[in-house]
């Protein structure tokens, strides 16, 4: 399983991210308040908006178990301290495609 949303044949579908787990404005033009958002948070349905490229926390133990549930935010939240270093590496490799030259 990939822990990057949208990468590979199997990846997290229920990440802990408000904009990803709520319907888009075009699908639901009315305001969704904090308490009304709880129904989407608790839903077992996949997020309606894929946050493609976001990396989540991943498994938490040696069994490599990943619940793919919004409530388990420690494993399903795409945080800046996970995504920023990866983005930095990808940016570096984008500018230096041939490591043998450096």
Buried (B, 14 or more C-beta within 10 A) or exposed (E): EBBBBEEEEEBBBBBBBEEBBBEEEEEEEEEBEEEEEEEBEEEEEBBBBBBEBBBBBBEEEEEEEBEBBBEBBEBBBBBEEBBEEEEEEEEEEEEEEEEEEE
